[in-house]
Amino acid sequence: MSNSEKKLSVLEIYQKIGYLDYGQKKWSSDDRLKVGNMLHDDFYMATQGIQAINYEKERVDCFGLKLESDKTLEAKERFARAMKS
């Protein structure tokens, strides 16, 4: 698949048909697309390391779970701030 055949995201489709131009003129559709992509990236980074415990398996210790990296914690904080604003 070449760049011209790249599958567009929903935000890119909305930008293409003009939906991201509505609202306050303070922000352009490019600004909205950029912020939407940043929000997506932070959400993905913040949730990538989520693990669940399988309670059907016998457990002896609790050392199987990894601590979250600084990068993941920073992404979670950025995502939470973005959602709050």
C-alpha positions, -999 to +999 in steps of 0.1 A: +000+000+000+016+033-011+012+067+007-015+077-018-035+045-008-030+050+030-062+044+049-073+077+065-082+080+101-117+093+111-102+127+119-085+129+085-118+120+068-136+147+089-109+172+079-112+162+043-149+168+042-147+200+062-162+190+096-131+202+114-136+237+100-168+243+121-167+261+155-145+289+167-123+303+139-095+306+165-083+271+155-079+258+120-088+223+109-051+215+108-048+225+145-078+203+154-063+174+135-029+178+152-045+180+187-067+150+179-037+129+168-018+140+199-047+130+221-049+096+204-012+090+208-013+099+245-043+076+250-026+048+232+006+052+252-012+055+285-033+023+279-007+001+261+007-014+293-027-024+309-026-060+321-053-082+336-049-110+360-062-144+349-078-157+381-083-191+366-045-197+369-030-206+403-009-177+416+020-180+440+033-145+440+025-111+427+057-104+409+043-110+374+030-075+370+054-049+356+056-014+370+046+013+346+074+032+328+080+069+332+070+073+296+036+056+302+030+076+334+037+109+315+014+099+287-014+091+313-009+125+329-010+144+295-041+125+285-059+133+318-050+170+315-062+171+279-095+154+289-100+178+318-095+209+296 
